[in-house]
Amino acid sequence: MKRGSVHVSKGLAQADTRRGQCLSLFEAALGVALPDGRFEPLPEPPQVGGRVIVLGAGKAAASMALAFEAAWRERYPDVSLEGLVITRYGHEAVPKAGLPASQIKQLLAAHPVPDEAGLEATRELMALAQSAKAEDLVVFLLSGGASALLVAPAEGVSLAEKQAVGKALLKAGANIEAMNTVRQALSAVKGGRLAELIHPAHLVTYAISDVPGDVPAVIGSGPTSPALGDTANAEALCQRFGIALGSGLREAMKANPSPQVPDGDFRMIATPQMALEAAAERAREVGLSPMILSDCVEGEAREVAQVMASLAKQVQRHNQPLSAPCVLLSGGETTVTVRGQGRGGRNAEFLLALAIALDGLAGVTALACDTDGIDGIEDNAGAMIDPTTLSRAQALGLDARAYLDNNDAYSFFEALGDLVMTGPTLTNVNDFRAIVIAPH
């Protein structure tokens, strides 16, 4: 499928104008989040004898590498570069037709739970980083997913222990800042430790943000930024989410202090707000009044759904805070506390809870998707709902409440044919939600 394109699994978008509008808004959001043409201004090349080393990690790392390389070759055709990036399986990128082969190696690893391939790839990346000299320029390309893909356990911590803690945090519904604070404490590369390896070379970081607030230290667990906290913060978060740390892990964390990393040259090339603004512009083009609610919505997915349903009802009943036809846009990252045995990511869970809360309210159609094309660990980006969702489910014998209780929103929307499938989009600016409200 063409990068950035979207479809609903049984083609219902073509039969419904509002669904088509939702998909169009999502496509606009994806388009502005791609890295092509977003590396201006480029850093100055090093003096004669200095190397240009490109490193990177994340679900958009491969596409960022190709886009940066294209920009660099156009501006500095006589200055060569080298490097490697780590991305998720299936998220590799190939040069456009007519362009030469890339000089930046792409290594593949697992996400969201790191694997041995990620461990080996990170060792290779760290070795190249450590080889940088004062006269070199190091460009680091950072995007969401780097926390799992850039994996180098601290001394005394095994990969299996890191995997277990990460899984437990995911299941407990920890938000991204909490997760990454703990990840930094258990890592030899996160929380500024990669920058420490690169020093004294000149370091420039380009980032695509997938976190609420666009905090550099949170994106990919901040390999080139000062750490979020210390051992005490990490231990307190584990206790808060009911995760028991053995004495070995606690000692390893204490022996892994955060380095003193100064604020460096950190450049943001795509953010959730940029995606929402692009969707708002597209909304105006198709006759919808847009309202961007927030680019940093957090909280339990089903609880956020209750709030969004209340807003949609207020618009439909009282023309507040705006009048239909309109669209409520939001980004950020909700969480899911997993208690059931079903399938589904946070966007599908949000939509199932929203459908239940709306209870067939006329004129309301909604889409919620992860902009990387992967909702949780499934193969869908997200899903869609409309006023007929619950009635169609009932006709198929599907109990929406039971599916929600079992955290099985994927199966629910799969049965309805309402999954949104994009494949890897090669970018990642977190979740995208659009609630289109038509007059009735």
N, C-alpha and C positions, 0 to 999 in steps of 0.2 A: 504494500500500500504506500502511496505517496506520503512522504514525511509531512506531518502536520494535518493530514486529512482525517476525517472522522466519519463513522457511520453507525447506525443503530442496527442491531443484528438481524432484524426482520424487515427493515426498510420502512418502519412506521413514520419516519421523519418526512418522507416524500408525500405522505397522505395528510399531513397536518402542518399548517403554516406556522403555528407557534413552536412546534418541535423543530421545524426547519430554522426558525429564528434562533432558538437556543443553540443549535449546532453551529450556526453562522457566527454567533458571539464567541463560542469556544474556539473556532478556527481563527478568529481575529486575535484572541488572547495568545494562542500558540504562535502565530506568525510573528508577533512583536518580540517574543521571548527567544527566538532562534539567534545564535551568536553571529551569523553572517553580517559583516559590515559594522560591527560594534566595538572594534578595538582601537578607535581613534580617541585620543592621540596615542600613537605607538611610542614606546620608550626609545631613547637614543641607543644606537648600537654601541657596543663596547669599543675601546681603543684597539688598535692592531695588536693581535696576539690574544685578545680576549674571546671567549666562547659565548655563544648564545645557546642556553640550555632551556628547553621547554619541558616542564613537568606538569602533571595534572591528575586529578581524581574526581570521579563523580559520574552520574548517569548522562551528563552532557559533555563529559571530558573529551570524547572522540570528536564530536562535531565542533567543539570549541578549538581543538587542536588544528583541525583542517581550516577553520575560518581564520585563526590567528596566522597560520602558515601562509595562507593566500594573501593576507594583508601585508605580512612581512616581506614576502617575495616581490610584491608590487612596489613597495616603498624602498626596500633595500635588496635589490636583486643580486648584489655581489657579496652579501653577508650571509653566510650559511648558518644553519641552526641544526640542533640535534635534540633528542629527548625521548621521553616516553610518558604515556598517560594510562591510567587504569580506569576501565569502565565496566559496566555490568554486562553479563552475557546477553547477546542480542542487541546491544546498544552501540556496536562498532559503526564507524562511518567510513565511506570511501570517497576519494576525490571526485569532483565533478569531471565529466567527460572533457578530454583535452588538456587537463592539468597533469603535471608530472606526479610521480609517486611521492607520497609523503615521506619526509625524513623523521617523522615522529612516530615511534612505535606505539601500537595499541595493544595493551594487555587486558585480558578479560578475567573477571572474578564474580563471586556471588554477592547478592544483595537480597534481603536485608540482613541475613545472617552470614558473616564472613566465612570463607573457606580457605583451604590450603593454597589454592591458586592465588588468592588475594594476598596471603602471607608471603609467598614467593615473589609476587609482583612488587609488593611494597619493599621488600629487601633490595630488589634491583633498583627501584626508584630512590631509595635512601642512599644507596651506594653512589649513584650518579649525583645526587644532591651534595653529598659529602665531598665529592671530587671538585666542586666549584671553588675557584680561586677569587681573590679580591678583584681581579681585572675582568671577571666574567659577569654577564647578565643572566639572571635566572628568572624565567617567567613561569609562574604557577597558575594553572587553570583550575578553578574550584567550582564545583556544583554539588547540588544535593545528592546524597548517596555516598559521598566520600567517607562518611563515618564508618560504613561497613566495608567499602572497597579498599581503603587505605588502612590496612590492619597490621600493626606491629605491637604485640603485647609487651608491656613493661617487663623488666627482668623479674623473674619469679612468678609471672602470670602465663598460663598456657592458653592456647587458642581455644580449647574446649571450655575453659573457665570464662573467657570473654564471650563466647557464644552463649553460654548458659545465662550469664548476667543480662546480655542483650535481649534474649528471648523473654526472660522474666520481666524486664522493663516494658517490652512491647505488650505482653499479655496483661500487665497491670494497668495499662492506659497512661503511662508516663508521657508527659509532653516532650517535645524535641529538646528543649533547653535542659531539662532534667536528665534525659538520656545522654546528651552529649557531655554534660558535666561529669557523669560517671565514666563515660568512655574515655575522656581526657585523662582521668586519674589512673586508668588502667593501660595507658598507651605510651609507647616510646616515640610516637610521631605526631600525635594530636596536641592541641593546646599550646601551640607555638614551638613545639619540639622540632618540626621540620625546618622552620626558619632558623633555629639554632644550628642545625646541620649545615644549612646553606651559607650562613655567615662565614666570611665577610663579603661575599659576593653581593652585588646589587640585586635586590629582589623586588619584583613587581607581581602582585597577585591580581588576576582578573576573576570576578566571581559572578555567577548566576545565583541569585538568592532564592532559596526555597523555604525560608523560615520567617515566622512572624517578627516584624521589626527590622529585618535585614541586618541583624547583628553579626558582624564578621566572625566573632568567636564561636557563634552557634553554627554557621554554615559549614557543613562537613566536619564539625567538631574543631574548627579553627586551627588547622595545621600550621598556618603562618601568622596567627594572631595570639595575643595574650590569653591565657586560660580563663575560663569562666569562674573557677573557684579552686579550692584546695581539697586535700584529703578529707577534712572534716565535712565540707559541703557534700562530697560524694557519698560518704558514709551515712550522713543524715538523710539523703535522698533515698538510698537503698532501704534504710529503716522505714522511711515514710511509706514506701511501696511494698513493704513486707518481704524484702529480699535479704536473706541471710548471707552474710559474707564470712567465709572461714577465716581463721587467724592468718593463714598464709596470704590470702588476698589483701587483708588489711595491712599486713606488714609490707607487702609489695607496693601498695599505694603510698604508704608513708615514706618509703625509700625512693619514691619517684616524684620529687618536688617539681612544681611548675617552673619553667625557666623564666627569666626576666627578658621578655621580648618587647622591644619598643614598637609603637604603632608605625607600621611601614607604609609602603606605597600600595594601597588597596583600592582597586577600581571596580565598581559595580556596573555590569553591562546589561543586566536584565533583572527585573524585580516583579513581585506579585502586583504592585501598584501599576507598573507599566502595562501589564497584561489586562488589568481591570480597566484602565483608561482606554486601551485599544478596543476592548469590548464595548465600552460606553459610546465610543465614536461610531462603531458599527451599529449599535442600537439606534442611534439617531438617524442613521442612513435608512434603516428599515421601519422607521415610524414609531419607535418606542422611546419614552422618556426614561433615561437611566438614572439610577441612584446607586452610587458606590457606598455601601454600608461600612466596609472596613476591609483592609488588606491583611489583617492579622487576627482573624477570628480563631479562638481556641476554645477548648472545652469538650465535654463528652458529646459525641456526634448526635445522639438522640435528644440531648438537652438543647443543643444548638437548633435542632430541627423544630423544637417547640417554640422557640423565640421567633424563628423565621416564619413559621406558620401564623403566629400572632400578627406579625407585620403584614403578611399577605392578606389576612382577614381585614385588617384596618384599612388597607388600600381599597379592597373590594367593597367594603361596607360604608366607609366614610371619606374616601378620596384623600386619605392622609397616610403618610407624609407627602404623597403625590397621587396624581390621578391616572387611571388606566386609559389607554394602553401604556404600560411601563414595564421596567425590569429592575429587580433588586439584584445587585451584583456584590459578591463578596469573595474574599480569598482567605488564606491562613491555613491552619492545620488542626483539625479536630482529632480527637482520640477515641478509641474504643476499648472499654474494659471487657475482655473476652470471658464470658461465662458459659457460652454454648459450645456446640460442636460443629457449627456450620461453616460456610465459606462466605467471604465478603470483606471488602475494605471499608475504610471510614466513609467514603463518599456514597457507596451503596447503602450503608447502614443509615447515614443521614437521610437519604431519599426515602427509604422505607419508613422511617419514623416520621418524616414530613408528610408522606402520603396518608399515614394513619391520622396524624394531627389535622390535616386539611379535610379528611373524610369526604372526598369528592367535590370539594368547593369548586363551583363553576368558574371557568376562565383562568385557572392557574395551571401553568406548565412549568416544569423545573428540570434542570440538568445540574449534576454535580460530578466533576471528574478531577482526577489528578493529572496535572499537565505533563507528567513524564510518560503518560500512557499506561501506567500500572497502578491500579487501586489496591494498595496493600501488597499482596503477593500473587494476585490473580492476573488473568490475561486481558482484563477489561480496564479501560480508563475510568469508567464510572457507569452511570445509568441515567434514565430519564423517567419522569412521571408526568401524568396529566389527570384531568378529572375522571377519566375512565379506569385508572389503574386498579382501584380496589374492586370495582364491579367486574372487570375482566378477570381479576384474580379469583374472585368468588365463583365465577362461571367455570373456572378450571379446578375448583376445589382447593384453592390455596388460602390458608389462614394467615393473613399478613402479620397479625400479632404473634402467632407462634413462630413464624420465620424470624421476626425481630428478636424474640426471646432466645432463639437458638443462634443468634449472630449469623444468620444464613441468608443475608440479603442478596448475595450473588445468585443463589439457586432460585430465589423468588423472581428476580428480574430476568434471569435466563429463561425461565418458563414462559414469561410474558413476551420475550423477544425485545426487551428494552435495555439491554446492555449497550453501552457505547464502547466501540472497539477502535483503537487507533494504531496499535502496535507501538513500539518505542518511538517517541516523538523526537528524541535527541535534544531535549531541553528539559527544564524542571524549575518552575516557579510556584510550586506547591499547588494547593487545591483551587479549583475554580467552580463557583456556584452562580447560577443564573436562574432567577425565578421570574418568569414572564406572566404578567397579570393583564388579562383582556377584559374589557367591559362585558357585562352580562345582563 
